Amino acid sequence: MKTYLLPSIKITVVLLVLLSGLYPLVIAGIGKFTPGQGDGVTVTYKGRVVGYANIGQKFTKDQYFWSRPSAANYQADAGAGSNKGPSNPDYLKGVEKLIDTFMVHNPTVKRGEIPAELVTSSGSGLDPDLSPAGAGVQVARIAKVRNLPAAQVEKIIADNTEGPVLGLFGPSKVNVLKMNVALDELKK
């Protein structure tokens, strides 16, 4: 027993120090060199933090760009997909309900013009971004409610559009929170 017990205790102590002490310190140190210094990239409006750029938030007022639906109800500590496939009847009912709601608030948009991202949740349930097309189908509603020219709302989309990473990887995207802050800043 002594042959196995002492080495087991030694390896346990070594791994405990490495994995519970040194590894977290190294990762936290690396995080200090990232945007937000490891604390997340915050978005501010009128001098106060209104959210994080990389965590989706719920926007349902007609004066704002709507976010992608969330299976986690936009709770960062519960981020997850619904795990329901496209053949699941409950999933299909939810998508139909989202399509109907979107069309009521966006009467100028035809059913076939609604990007899938506006009626389906992402894998994490916390996606902060939309495609430029997902933002573009909401322009008429926002312009009408805010009494703005559509071109001004389209400019906000263009100003906040980020291209693919290194010009090659991934699609173009726009951050919903940043666009909504830009809409509110128009009042100044």
Summary of the structure (lengths in Angstrom):
residues: 188
radius of gyration: 22.3
end to end distance: 76.1
largest distance: 80.9
contacts: 479
relative contact order: 0.13
helix: 50%
strand: 10%
